């Protein structure tokens, strides 16, 4: 499921504050030194650092 472009434009990585891109069912931080991958469950981004996958 694709997130709304306006929502994606305002979301930022909670750890480093960088932009995010959607890849399948994950939101991926675009900062190469961070790179956290946040899950999207039932169309809702889970923006908790504890829930993120590390690169």
C-alpha positions in Angstrom: 0.0 0.0 0.0 1.4 3.4 -1.0 1.3 6.3 1.4 -0.1 9.6 0.4 2.6 11.8 -1.2 1.7 14.8 1.1 2.1 12.6 4.2 5.4 11.2 3.0 6.6 14.7 2.3 6.2 15.8 5.9 7.5 12.6 7.6 11.1 12.6 8.8 13.3 10.0 10.5 12.8 10.4 14.2 16.4 9.7 14.9 18.3 11.9 12.4 15.4 14.1 11.0 16.3 13.1 7.3 13.7 12.5 4.6 12.1 9.1 4.1 11.3 7.1 1.0 8.8 4.3 0.8 10.1 0.9 -0.4 7.3 -1.7 -0.4 6.0 -1.9 3.2 8.9 0.1 4.8 9.8 3.8 5.1 13.6 4.1 4.6 15.7 6.9 6.0 17.7 8.5 3.2 20.7 9.5 5.4 23.4 6.9 4.6 24.8 7.1 8.1 21.4 6.3 9.6 19.4 4.2 7.1 16.7 3.0 9.6 13.7 1.2 8.0 10.4 1.8 9.6 7.4 -0.6 9.1 4.1 0.5 7.6 1.3 -1.6 9.2 -2.3 -1.4 7.8 -1.3 1.8 6.0 0.0 3.5 9.2 3.7 4.3 9.5 5.2 3.1 12.8 7.8 5.8 13.5 9.2 4.4 16.7 13.0 3.9 16.8 12.5 0.7 18.8 10.4 -0.8 15.9 12.9 0.2 13.1 15.2 -2.2 11.4 18.9 -1.2 11.2 20.6 -1.3 7.9 
